Amino acid sequence: MTRDVTERPPVHALLADGTTVCIRPVLPGDHDRVEGLYTRMSPENLRRRFFSVSPRSARSAADRACAPARPGYRALLAETHGHVIGVAEYDTGNEKKATARDGQANTAEVSVAVADGLHHRGVGTLLVEHLVSAARGDGITAFTADALSENHEVLRLFADLGLPTRRRFEGPEVRCTIALDQSDSYLTAVEERGRRADVASLTPLLRPEAVAVVGAGRSPGSVGRAILHRIRAGGYTGRLFAVHPAAHAILGVPSHTSVDALPTTPDLAVLAVPAAAVPDAAEECGKAGVRALLVVTSGLDADQAHALLAVCRAHGMRLVGPDCLGLAHTAPELRLDATFAAGRPRPGTAGVAVQSGGVGIALLDGLSRLGIGVSSFASLGDKYDVSGNDMLQWWESDGRTDLALLHLESFGNPRAFSRTARRVTRRMPVLTVDAGRTDAGRRAAASHTAAAATPTMTRGALFTQAGITATHSVGELLETAALLHAQPLPAGRRVAIVTNAGGAGVLAADACAEAGLTLPPFPPELVADLLAVLPGGAAAGNPVDATATVSEGQLADCLDRVARYGGVDAVLVVLVPAAVAAATGDDLVRALTHPSRGRTAGRPMAVVRLEQGLPVRLLPAAEGAAVPSYAEPQAAARALAHAVSRAAWLARPAGTVPALDDIETQRAHRVVADHLAAHPDGGWLDPRTCADLLACYSIPQLPWAWAETEDDAVLAAGRLRGMDGRVVMKAHWPGQVHKSRQGAVHLDLRGDTEIRRAFRDLHDRFAGLTTGVVLQPLAARGTELLAGVAQDRIFGPLVLFGLGGTATEVLADHAARLAPLTDHDVHDLITAPRCAPLLFGADGSGPVDLEGLEQLLLRLSRMASDLPQLAEADFNPVLATPGGVSVLDARIRLMPSRPHDPYLRRLR
């Protein structure tokens, strides 16, 4: 049954041209405005919508859309500046004949109307996308629509949605049937529409033709004055204005008393006024037609923050900030530096988005020092609107950016961010600092799964699946950016080390091993070749010790031979100054970068100079190339390891979510609904309900029985005893999580006497708590594993896998990935934990049922994706043997939760 329309609050979203519109349910008070939408339509468009031109059509349509909420019907409208510009609706009540004719269930008839003059701007498509999301939540599986065959616009709208669509021609009409599967092709189509709209909306912000600074004081020291000076001194090519109640000019820039008094409407307004004045200043900008705001003011309270965002949404302005350092765009045709950082951003090719102004200053300085520079920079501050996801889409499309650097303290929509990042990282490296990696969020009283699902693990899963290079510090970020910017990616993790000091080579070898890199031994023929060109006393293993007496020419010849050897993927050169050398330190470096020497045959090269003052530098090389030089071997090894990981991620095709059979999604929804109807606050499921839910997804469980009396326990044990007659008894009570810790388990029970004794013991010790016992046959020997889900309010369901049993939290041998899992994700989950060799038969017992293990994880992922009410699922232990996989103990906690579509196009 359709939920009340009040459950879908108004949201704002972007049209194809970047215009902001409000999408919300139609209410009874909208009648006149909805009727006005139709009465203003041309007779031709009315005929296409209603198949005839009748004076009563507009009123009838408004009557239907604005009637009180009723089951099976929804109507949404799009509005901007108080004007209704589109209406879309679906109705299941009119589908009885169509259902019988088309042989489909759970269908609804859909229709859409867009105001004249606003076609081809994405109004109808956006409304239908939101209607599709609502319909899925209502259990509707398909839309049907009748259209005149000449109505090419609406037919194209349905065809371009990205959903499977069938057409059947019936005379002058066409009947369309649209399946509402949330397939990858549909999400890709939605993403592409969203990307185009997002880029269009950001153009006034990042490529403004006119800028006004509101709050630029006449006295030195104000932030507004500093930004005005930076814009002017930076050579901004557009028109620049100041807004001040009394000044006629500030710093030589024309000043006017208000935004609406400016000779032209600015695309971007920089607000540097006191917090209390920000909402009114924003309102003035919106009324004047400004399309983007940069708010550097800090200290807004909750009411001021709400008012600022409401003004931006009402007037369709994109917003960076508040409480931010500013933004910059270094293209020569623009040269916009609207920041108050100490140094000026150097033009380049790195896109930078940060929340912390301090981190932003450090990155701008580091990128300038390296010579990489920035294409555009955004300090997002409190991130009310524009996010890292927006900036990624901008860099993907700007034609200048080839490296993206992010420092995000929070994620507004991680699942949408992940899909965007997966796409962008195929085109350019995306690097981030993984901030806040402590386990402070660990919940001691939670299930094993929830305790393991730390913020570190959740973010790590996001970064890994999206192909994002996550570093531990700003310094490591810059070190890695230098290598990825200047050198090709390695084909593997095999590294050759060449040094002029044996001890330094040992340090570099240790650093490489700690970073997960390998140093393969050289074959005898290469060793002999290297010794022939190196000074006497040299060692030509790996590392190669060229000795302190090596000359520039000898080092170059050595590197040329190592680089041409096909058994390594990267070359690391470690140099120390030596007074006995025939060449100076600079001469040896020149051997690496000379146009005719030191060629690396497409393999990345990095240098370590232990005397180097800066953590990382880029040494100029031939034809505009560069070689990164590090002050310590650990930094070089970390950067190479990140490059190896990126190369491996790019080499692997995108994963797919496998189709699963024997899934009963509707039955699962009924199980959840029945439990929450009886327990409105949610909670842990009893064993029978838990088993029912697992059965909906064909998740294998060890046979079990429930008993509430001693005699029932004896009878159940008799049915469950295996060949040796041994059973396990577990006490159960509502809210129970850790049975073993509480001594609520009896193992290896034989015969009726032991069954009765165990039952009485549990009944007496847990009197007033226990509601019954679970009995199972004693499981065979195998590997005990943990599989579970923790539902994160922001990130969605996180699937965990690793070593199980009573020591699972102590050993903490787990891996995690965000659902829905692809085939690659499942492979990574199984191979990532330290216990993985056991699963592949390292202990001599043979590999476990790996296919069964994959199916278990995929089905667990599907259950978590289907059921937003699933707060936690804890399967511990899962017994894996060569003969199969089975869940021995399962715990599931449900909580009330409304379905949330993370991929629906909407602004924050």
Order of alpha helices (4+ residues) and beta strands (2+ residues): beta-beta-alpha-alpha-alpha-beta-beta-alpha-beta-alpha-beta-alpha-beta-beta-alpha-beta-alpha-beta-beta-beta-beta-alpha-beta-alpha-beta-beta-beta-beta-alpha-beta-alpha-beta-alpha-beta-alpha-alpha-beta-alpha-beta-alpha-alpha-beta-alpha-beta-alpha-beta-beta-beta-alpha-alpha-beta-alpha-beta-alpha-beta-beta-alpha-beta-beta-beta-alpha-beta-alpha-alpha-alpha-beta-beta-beta
